[in-house]
């Protein structure tokens, strides 16, 4: 299977939650926040869903490769990720450089480097690349996890890899609390955005992939799946508002972990039940298309919907222009996907085929010799 059922639909839900956050922020500013603050958790939860999906998808694919070939080709993995992730990001950064030169947005060389090399979650960021902290976390995960997973699978097996994921899930809250209690202003600033501060959210997805099929996990999941619909209600109706109201005092010790558990249960249920009413909606072609566009939408929504974009659209622009920004975001995202992403993916497939043919030819030469 080249695509796992329901994941594109879940991506669509995730990106719409991020878009809702930025829309609500505009409306909230115009109405002195108030009740609109309670909806701000939507964007954060949307990002967490992306993290869990990434962990689940990448680990599933790596496990399939290991089961088939007895190993994981790190070269092929990094090649695929590079062609998938880099072209849209670099295109966006190039556009931002041009816009910054024209309208004096104040993007420094350091900002550009942090975006291009994916460490912006460890530095101060202007609004233009403020959303790159999530991309940085995911790229750091892509760099570290395949190495760790391959090493553990070779030495100790799949169960040990699952325990590694469990250990990360337990350690990350301790790191967040210690950073908040004893860290300086910089450490606190990066606390919830650093890789070590939010890797547990990705590990929930990794743990799903590693534990699926094992008897203890399936027994626990069987009980949870009977009431799966409770988890999104708890996530949106209870945990989200708690995240906003109590902030770090709730998020650091409990919030992130409980959010991750609820999201993980929902993700696995949706993947395993594509014929349910929810599954049919997530796999409906228009919803899947939004999910396919989600990467480009996430990159470009920052330019048109971020509330801090006062240089281009003014500090108090009229809310009637928000539909115009939606259309502009959609056009930029569709352009990025069809003109940048898809050609890059086709080029990736071509390069992969050539590398495999070259590898096969080299093996034949060795056999002949």
C-alpha positions, 0 to 999 in steps of 0.5 A: 500500500502506497497510502494508508487509509484515512491518513490524508483525511486526518491531515485535512482535519489537522490543517483545517484546525490550524487555519481555524486557529489563525482565523479565530485569532483575527476575530479574537483581536477584533473582539478583544479575545474573550470566548475566542481564546477557548478556540485557540487550542484547535491549531495546537491540536492540529499540529499534534495530530500531524506529529502522531501521523508522522510517527505512525506513518514513518515507523510503519513504512520502516517496519515494512521495509525491515520485514521485507528486506531484513534491513532499512536503507537509510540512503533511500529514506533520506532521499525520499524525505529530501524530495518530499520536504525540501522543494516546497519549503525552499520555494516558500523561503525564496518567496519570503526573501523577495517579499522581505526585500520589497516590503522590509519584513526584516528577515535576517540571514540567520532566520533564513539559515534556521529555516533552510536547515531546520533548526528554527525551533531553537531560535527566535523566529519572525512571523514569516517562519514562525510555523517552521518550528513544527517542520524543524521538529519533524525533520529532526525526527526523520534524521534521528528515528530511522537510525535508532530504529534500525540499531534497536531492531538489529540488536534487540528486536521490535519489542525493544524499539517499542520500549524506546518509544515508551521511554521517550514518552515518559522522559519528555514531560520531565524534561519540560518540567525541569526546563520550565523550573530551572531554565533561563528565559531562552530555555523556557522559550524553546521548551514546548517547541524543542525536539526534546520537549515534544518528541513524545507526541511523535512517539505516540505514533511510533508506538502505535506502529510498533505495538500493532498486532501484539496481544497485550496492545490489541487487548487494550486497544479493543477496550478503547476502540469500543468507545473511540468517539469519547476521545475526540470529545475529551480532546476538543471539549476538555483538554483543549480548553484546559491547554489554553486556560492553564497553559504550561502549568497544565500542558507540561506535566499532563496536557501534552501526554493526555492529548497524545493518548487521545489523538493516538487512539483516534488515529488508529481507529480511523486507519482501521475502520475506513468503511465506517461513516467517519472513515468514509468521510475521511477517505472522501475524495475532496477531503483526501485532496485537502489532506494531500494539499495539507503540507503546502497549505500549512506552509502558505497559510502563514503568509495570508492568515498570521495575525502578526503580519502587520507589515503587509496587511496592517495591524487592524485590517477589515475582517471582510478580507479574510475570505480573500486571504482564504482564496489567496492561500488556496491558490498558493497551496495548489500552485505549490503542490502541482508546480513544486511538490508533484514534479519533485516527487516525480523526479524522486521516483526517477532517481530512485529507479536509476539508483536501484538499477545501478545497484542491481547492475553492480550486484550482477557484476559481483556475482559474475566475477 
